[in-house]
Amino acid sequence: MESLDEFRSRVRMWLADRFEPRDPARDDDRVDIISRAPDGHRALIGGAIALQRDLASAGFIGLRHPVEYGGGGLPGDYDRVVAEELARVDCPSIRPLSIGMALVFPTLSQHGTEQQKRRFLPRLLAGDEVWCQLFSEPDAGSDLVSLRCRAHRDGDAWVIDGQKVWSSIAADAQFGILLARTDPAAASPHAGITMFILPMDRRGVTVRPLVDIAGGHHFNEVFLESVVMGDHEVIGEVNRGWQVATGTLSGERGAYTGGSGAGRRRRQVAAAMAVSPSGGGSIARQRAVDVAARELLLELLVERIMSGAALNGHPAAGSLVKMAAGNLEQLSAEVVIDLLGAGGVAWSCDDRDGDIASHILNAARQSTIAGGTHQIQRNLIGERLLGLPREPK
């Protein structure tokens, strides 16, 4: 097997032939999952797909995943090397595709049928099909078990009716993983839920884009009216979708590290310091160092969890990671504004990117809400990791 150093050298040379080095003085990760205009969002998705396809052709995507499903069959360290080297060059971000990579792939790998795995996983890794997640509803966000989307039997088929909301990149996706209630009379609200693979072009599916506080266009609401599904589109067992979703949610919360950015927050504060008057002052510089240290600790924690060295695969580990990452996201955005001073909140009309710092700050507001609020995460950590009494209902 190729050594890590040899592999890193090969990845670095491959990237150097295609991209310029990243300029730390202007690095603010403006190419991210949040885009401020519809045209920009489409370009962002297109760039992510093109890069993933190129990486897949070169054998640099999904290295930790099984070879039979398009992966490399290598230790996770090789995936980390690719992320680190991508962070060194000025290339599109593949973070918009993280739902497929971080959530759908492990869910199908663990619970999908062999036919589902062979049909979907190689095309997901190759960037040929984009996925979204259809869990949250208007009255079932952090309290997901309250979902009302219904799937009822009609002969050999399932017919689904309901609404989903806050569905990232649903307007760009070909498929989504969908939770629906298949047994309303089940004894427990956690029972009677089933997970489906939903083709987004299926008759009866309507996607309506939403604009968030930062002007981003990645959120959507999805309406399902008499959508017909087959048994071959069920993931796992009927009425046991909550058990499937538990692993998906853990992966979602772990994905909030922004690991694919490999030091993204350190780069943001370093870029702000480079253009800040006098470096922003000693207190702001101290806070910038705090951001860098916290991000490095978070990356080490994620490595330990993924390797099994910490928390032994406990599903609540994602809640711990999600809380740390959400707090860090908001802290780093605030530090960037502090470093830039007045220039971070006021800019000239002819400065196309002058609002980026404020945009990042607004976008960071969702980091303690998306994927389950931090209040919910604290409950999960207290009850499942620490063994504390359950919260009174």
Buried (B, 14 or more C-beta within 10 A) or exposed (E): EEEBEEBBBBBBEBBEEEBEEBEEEEBBBBBBBBBBEEEBBBBBBEBBBBBBBBBBEBBBBBBBBEEEBBBBBBEEBBBBBBBBBBBBBEBBBBBBBBBBBBBBBBBBBEBBEEEBBBBBBBBBBBBEBBBBBBBBBEEBBBBBBEBBBBBBEEEEBBBBBBBBBBBBBBBBBBBBBBBBBBBEEBEEBBBBBBBBBBBBEBEEBEBEBBEBEBBBBBBBBBBBEEBEBEEEBBBBEBBBBBBBBBBBBBBBBBBBBBBBBBBBBBBBBBBBBBBBEEBBBEEBBEBBEBBBEBBEEBBEBBBEBBEEEBBEEBBBBBBBBBBBBBBBBBBBBBBBBBBBBEBBEEBEEEEEEBBBBBBBBBBBBBBBBBBBBBEBBEBBBBBBBEEEEEEEE
